[in-house]
Amino acid sequence: MSAGNNDEVNVLQISIHGVLVGYLAGFKNGRNVLSIADSFKNDPKRPTLSLITHPSFPNATKLMAAPWVQNQRLHPVFSNLLPEGSLRELIAQSLKVHIDNEFQILSYLGEDLPGAIKATPMEPEDIPDYVLSTHGKAKAVKFDKTTQENKFSLAGVQMKFSMKEKEGRYNLSKDDALGDWIIKTPSTQHKFVPLNEYTAMSLAGMVGVEIPEIKLVELDKLDNLPQINLPNEKQAFAIKRFDRDDNQRIHMEDFAQILVKYPHEKYTSANYENIGKVIYDFSGDGLTDAQQFARRLLVNILLANGDAHLKNWSFVYPDKVTPRLSPAYDIVTTNVYIENETQYALNLGKTKEWYTVTMAHFQWWADKSGIPWRAIKPHLDEVMKKARERWPEALTTLPMDEAHKKTLRSHWNTLQDDFKIEAKK
């Protein structure tokens, strides 16, 4: 490849809530450079792109002073906006690009990303000169045209789609129409995942976990799905998007973005004390959100959800600036699919073991997170009281597969006394 080709560049205009953030340049040699606009840096009332750019965040000014430069992968704030796994493979194949070509995938999905960020391809003549001079003089070129429809992006590893509901039917969002529901189709690897997630989320809601609206949707009500393999199951899981409100974008970011970690680091690069401290220190209502976070930590243990990694916790920015803990999502009883699974995703109180964790570990977590234990324990006690009173009976009528219910009941009976729930096996 000639040096001239290496210096060819496509540029995306990055905006949030209609405010210019800057310009993301994608060079042919794989280098990606985000130049943050002076108008964004110098605006004390700017909408929050990421917690690391919030005016009250340590080093925010320094972080935005120089361009963000990465090779091949995008900066984690943007990399984590893109889908993983099968959905990413499907999109990359459709675009005829490598699965790791994150700039091109972002350029394609940029109109319907999670939260409020937009990434809009620019014409060469509209690109400011300084953007082309960040690493020597580069030549701006047009984007290759793509014809694939159904542009959307949802981080995660299972097949899920952003869809618009109208009169009980669900269509993949197109053009300027934003999807208002996330639809998760049945898995070809694991049985009855939609029924599992609906049940787990419903149980979580019964003990004070804030959840969005959820439902099970018949597959024949989903229109214009891509050609994907589906098992012989009848229902998909639907969850209302909390980053959308009547075709308006509400910004959000997950904790991989907040902690500047890549998706492959979501299990290994932090613990629940790290998340708890960020929530308590930076949320617009730190104590309330820390109490809600503690409830969810306990519920994930009670429901044998081993997948509550960094990307399954998020901040949402309802006023465009101030972070709040988002509603819960992706709560699934995972140990029915993973043989001999005994651990949750990240360390809490120096352990990951479901069957050894006690209230003492939660007290250690609170102390290390800087959160008053006296403000946390009543919430954990309430979760246990409601779970013991409500869950055994509720589980009999919820749609989880009967074999999965049996495994969950066994899990309840195996937990330490602090968290044991008596249920007939």
N, C-alpha and C positions, 0 to 999 in steps of 0.2 A: 504494500500500500504506500502510495506517495505521501510525502509530508503535506502536500496541498490538500489531499483528502482528509488527513488527520485534523486539519484546521477548519474543516467545514462543520457548521454547527446549526442545529435546530434550537429554537428558543420558545419556551412557554412563559406566558404571563401568569404569575401567581397572584391571586386575589382572595380576599375573604370578606364576606358581606359587602361586596362591591368596592372594597378599599384595596388599592394596589399594595401588595406586599413586596414584590420585586420580580426578578426575571431568572428563570432556571434554564441554563444553557446546557444542551446535550451535544458533546463533541463526538465525532465519528470514531475516535480512538477509545471511547468509553468514559471519558472524564465528564463529570457533571458539576456545574458551578451555579450556586444560587447567589445572585447579587441582590441584597435587600435594598430597596429604594430609600433614599434619604427622607422622603416624605413620611414613610412608615416609621423609620427609626426615631425621627424627631417629634412624632405625634404622641404626647402624653396620654391622649384619650384613644389611642389605637385599639382596635379589636384584638383580642388575644389570638395569635397564631398558634402558639404552644406555651405551656406554662414557663418554659425557659426563656421566652421573650416578654413575659409579663413585667411591667415596670417594677413590681415589688420583688421580683425573683433575683437572687444574687447573681451578679455577672451578666445580667441580661444585656446591658449596654455593650459590654465587651464581646459577648457572643454574636451580636449583630453588626459589629464594627467592620469585620472582614468577611469576604465571601465564604460560603460553606462549600467546600470542595470535597468530592468523593470520586473514587474510581469504580466504574461498573455499577455498583449499587448507589441508590440515592441516599441522602441523609436520612437517619431513622425517622424523623418527623414525617417524611414523605414515603419512605419505604414501607412503613406500617399501614399506609392507606391502601395498599394493594392486596389483592387476594392471594392466598396460598394454595398449595395442593392442586386438586383436580380442577378447580375453577380457573386457577392461573394457567394451568396447562391448556385448557380449552381456549382461553383467550389468546395465549401466545401462538397456538397452532393456527387460529383464525387469522391472526395478524402476520403470520409467517416470520416471527421474530424469535430469538432465543428466550427461553423462560427467565433468564437472568437480566434481560434487557429492560431494566426497570424504567428508564426514561421513556422509551417508546410505549410501554404499557400504561404509564401514567398519562402520557400525551393522548392516548386513546380514551382512557376512562375519566379524564379530568373534569367532565361536566357534571358527574354524579358520584363524587367521592363521599366517604363518610364525613359527617360534620359539614362545615361551611366553606372549606377550601375549594377553589376552582383553579384548574390548570388549563389555560387556553392557548392553543397553537398560534404563533404570530407569523405574519408575513414578513419577509426579510426587510422590506423598506420601512417597517414600523418599529424596528428594534433600535433602541438607543445605542450610540457608538460605544459608550463606556462598557456596555455589556459584552461587546465583541473584543474588548481590549483587556479583559481581566487576566489572560494568560497569553500575551502576545496578540497580534491582530488575527482575528478569525473571519471567515467568510460565512455569512448567514445564507442558508438555503431553505427552500420550501420543504414542508413535510410531505412524505409520500401519502398519496390518497389511500384511504381504506374504505371498504364498502360494507364491512360487517355492521349489523344493526345491534340494538339492545345494549347500549353502553351503560355500564354500571360497575361499581366496585364495592365489594364487601370483604373485609379482612376475615380470614378463617380458613379451615381446611376441608369443610364439607361443601357439597353443592348447595348453594343458597343464592337466592335471587331477590333483587329489589323490584317490587311489583306495585302497581297502582290498582286499588280496589274500586270497582264501580258496579253497583247493583249486584253485589254478591259474586262477581267474577274478578279475576286477578290477571292483569296484563303486565308484561315486562315494560318498564318505563322507557320511553323514547323521547328524543329531542329535548324540549325544555320541561317535560313533565317529570317531576321527581317521584320516585317510588315512595309509598307511605307504609308499606309492609315489607318485612323480610320473610320470605317463604323458603323453608328448608325442606327439600324433598327427601323421601326415604332413601336410606343408604343401601348400596349393594353389598357392603361389607358386614354391617351389623343390623340385626333385626329390630324393627319397631322403634327406631330412634325418635321419630316424631311423638309417639305415644309416651315414651320415656321422658322426653324434655317437657312435654305438656304437664305430665304428672309431677315431675320434680319442681318445676316453676310454680305450679299450683300449690304444692305443699309449702314452698318457701313463702308465698304470699300469705298463707294462713298464720304465720308466726311473725309477721311484721317486716318482712323483706319487701322493699318497694319494687314492684315489677310493672312492666308495661302491659297493655292489653294483649292477651294471647288467645289463640283459638286453633282448632284443628280444621283443616280445609280439605274437602274432597279433591282428589287429583284432577277430576274432570272439570273443575272450575278454574284451572290454571291454563291460560292461553299463551300461545307463542313461545313455549319453552324451547330451548335449543335441543338438538338431538342428543339426549343423554340416556344411558341405561338406567332403568328403574326396576326395582323388584316388584313382586306381586303383592303390593300393599296399596291401600286405598286412600290414605290421608297424608297430608303434609302438615308441618308445624308452621304456624304463622305468628309473628310477633310484631306489634306496632313499632315503627321507627320513632324513637324519642329524639332523633336529630332532624326530624321533619315536622312541620306544623302548617297544614293547609298550603302546601307547596312552597313554604318558606324553610330556609336552612337554619338549623341550630347547631352551633359548633360543638364538637366533641373531640377528644383524643384519648387513646388508651395509655396505660402506664408504661408500655414499651416506648412510646413516643416521649412521654414525660421524663422518663429516666434515660432517654437517648440510647436505647438498646435495639438491636435488630431482632426480627421475628424469631430467628433461630436461637436467640438468647433468652427466650421468654420463660424457660424453666430454670435457668441456671445463674442468672445475673443479679438477683435480688431476693429479698425475703419479705414476709408480711409486715415485719417491723418497718422496713424501708417505705412501704406503701402507706402504712398507718401514720408515720411521721409526716409524710408529704400531705396527706389528707388533713391532719390536725393542724399543721402549720400554715397551709395555703388555701384551704377551702374558705369560701365566704361565710360558712358556718361550720367551723372545724370540729366542734364537739358533737353536734348533731350528726355530721357525716361520719365521724369516727365511731359513734355508737351504731350507726347503720352498717358500717364496714364490719364491726365486731359481730353483729347479728349474722351477716352473710358468711363470715369465716366459720362460725359455728354450724350454720345450716349446711355448708358444703361438706363438713365432716359428718353431720347426721345423715346426709343424703348420699354419702359415698361418691362425691364428685371429686375425682382426682385431677381435674383439668382446669382449676381456677388459677391459671398462669397470668403473666403480666398483661396480656392482651385481653383478658376477660374482666378487667377492671378499667373504668374510664372516668374522666372528668367531663362534664358538660358545661357549656357557657351560656346559660339562658339569657343573660343581659349583654352578651357578646364580649364581656371582659372578665367577669368573676367566675372562678371555677367552683363547681359543686359536684359531689359524687353523683354519677349517673344512676338511673334505675338498673336493676340487676338484669343480666342476660347470660345465656349459655350455661345454665345450671342443668346438669345431666347426671344421672346415676351411672357413672362410668364403670364401676366394678362388675356390672353384669356383662360387660364386653371384654374386660381384661382379666384373664385368669390370675387368681391369687393377688390381685391388686390390694395393697394395704396402706397406700400413702396418698396424701394430698400433694398439690403441685409445688408449693414453695415452703420453706421452713417457717414454722411458727413456734416460738419458744424453744428453738434448737432441735425441733423434731418435725418429722413429716408423717409420723405413724398414727393412723386413725385409732388404733387399738391400745395406744399408751397415753394419748393426750388427755389432760385433765384441766380443771379450772386453773390450776397453778401455772400451766403453760400460757394460758390467756393473761394471767396477771403479769407474768414475765414479759409477754408481748406488749401489754399496755405500758409497763414501766420503761421498756426500751424505746417505745414510740413516743414517750413523753406525754401520755394521755392519763389523766387521773383514773385509777382503778375503781374508785368509788362511783365514778360516772359510767363505768362500763358494766360492772357486774350485774346491776339490776336488769339490764337489757338481755344479758345472757340467761339470767334466771327466768325472765319472761319467755324467752324462746323455748327453754326446756319445759316450762309449765304448759304452754300452748301446744307444743309438739306432742307431749305425753297425753294431753287431753284430746287432741283433735286428729292427729295423724293416723293412729291405728284404724279408726273407723273410716276416715276419709280415703285411705288407701284401698279399701275394699270396693269403692265405687269409682275411683279414677281409672283411666283407660290403659294404664301400664300393663304390659304382658304379664300373665300370671306367674310365669317362671321368674321374671324379673322382680315381681312383688315378693316372692318367697326369698330371693337373695337379699333384698333390702331389709325385710324383717329380720333375717339372720344377722345382718350387719348391725341393726339396732340392738340386738341382744348381746352382741360381742363387744360393744364399746365399754369403756370404763364406767364405773357407777355414776360419775358426775353427769354422763351423757347417755346412759343406757335408756332405751325406750322399750317397755315391755310390750311385746306383740306376739301373738300366736304364730308359730312357724307354719 
